[in-house]
Amino acid sequence: MKTPINGNDLMELGLPQGQIIGIALKINSKRHGFTREQMLAHFKLVLENPENYIDDAIFSKLAVALIEKANEKPEDFIQLNPTPNAFTAYGLAHIEEGAKKQMEVAMQLPVTVAGALMPDAHQGYGLPIGGVLATRNAIIPYGVGVDIGCRMALSVYDFTEDFYYANQDKFKRELTAHTKFGAGHGFHGHYKAEHAVLDSPVFEANSFIKNLKDKAWSQLGSSGGGNHFVEFGIMEFMEADADLGIPKGKYVALLTHSGSRGFGATVAGHYTKMAKDVCKLPEIARNLAYLDMNSELGQDYWIAMNLAGDYASACHEVIHNKMEKALGATVLTKVENHHNFAWKEIWNGEEVIVHRKGATPAGKGVMGIIPGSMTAPGFLVRGKGEENAINSASHGAGRQMSRTQAEKNITKAEMQAVLKDHGVTLIGAGLDEAPMAYKDINLVMEAQKDLVDVVAKFTPKLVRMADDGSRED
């Protein structure tokens, strides 16, 4: 078994963070017959004398990148703002340092107007997950995120709580029959779903998008990996909600979380690379490369992003329609909201592009769903329109352990005990999604009580997630 080399090992050798670490890791992934120690020794030699490796069959790309970096000058890059505006943060005591530092860098972009950090924030690529950034006439692909248009969708049924407990086997059967999980997984032949989104003329806009249509069709109505889920639970309205037309009481509800699958991930990767080619930012801000909205490239990404958002919504609609039909249910109300997206909005009197990477829109009266974990409650909320938060709220509880930490520190027995204590039946999911890997949703909600009003509480009972160790597409 190969002993891995990670980014920290390479930084200890002296290799600079960013693109160069990525090149070295790619070389190492093939190992080329070297042991771990031999490979590290070679990396050290390339770092010390890159000119000796310019024509090397294995290390030439790393050598050239090191030489180019050594010759970089500050004037080669777009300058960051040395005196940026402050950003507003909620629940700051529970937010990791890495996320705060990423937000500080994002505020230094010359196109940044305002920023806010939600209480579920944690470190991501470029903009932190839970970060909200308003920019002037610029769109940041990694400010939107890889899983474009990822969203929550809720259907509240006319079934009572007692009906669920009396028919748990049926709910489990239908959940298993009508959902599909895992990165790359999709439907084939007559099992493929149909939806009007596939008829969008945007799929014919250019060859890049057109070539993704078959993948989009195959994965339509599937849920991907990572923290995506489809679950049944009990939705409790402590009092009647006139706007939704729901009387006080407890109802069975279906809650789904997933995004634009492989289609959105490919769009994100394609335009992020192009943004980095045209927007030369210093290494610390490289993943925040942006596109001018007046450019053809900026408009192309904007159109593709919106199509990915429509496609993500269609995936949820397919799942909810299948479940409604299979259960013979009457839907009392539906609520849907998305994150990992960018919107044109008016903020402080001017039009800006608001990026919400893992953040829920929470304008005045706007409905949203904020889940906890597979055992913790989720909340149906109504936004208060807090301008300091750029009309946003958290998109969940947020991770307090990385996936790797969770897999190392949580046992299967511990996870099963927590599920049993909460009366939750789980289909799939690995230890990386264990409830203990997430922050306390109640602390998160307390930290954003100025941002949203709670309308109802959702308690998970039957949860399905990917069980193949896959991440979000």
Buried (B, 14 or more C-beta within 10 A) or exposed (E): EEEEBEBEBBEEBEBBEBBBBEBBBEBBEEEEEBEBEEBBEBBBEBBEEBEEBEEBEBBBBBBBBBEEBEEEEEEEBBEBEEEBEEBBBBBEEBBBEEBBEBBBBBBBBBBBBBBBBBBBBBBBBBBBBBBBBBBBBBBBBBBBBBBBBBBBBBBBBEBBBEBBEEBEEEBBEBBEEBBBBBBBBBBEEEEBBEBEBBEBEBBEBEEEBEEBBEBBBBBBBBBBBBBBBBBBBBBBBEEEBEEBEBEEBBBBBBBBBBBBBBBBBBBBEBBBEBBBEEBEBBBBBBBBBBBBBEBEBBBBBBBBBBBBBBBBBBBBBBBBBBBBEBBEBEBBBBBBBBBBBBBEBEBEEEEBBBBBBBBBBBBEEBBBBBBBBBBBBBBBBBBBBBEEBBBBBBBBBBBBBBBEEBBEEBEEEBBEEBBEEBEBBBBBBBBBBBBBBBBBBEBBBEBBEEBBEEBBBBBBBBBBBBBEBBBBB
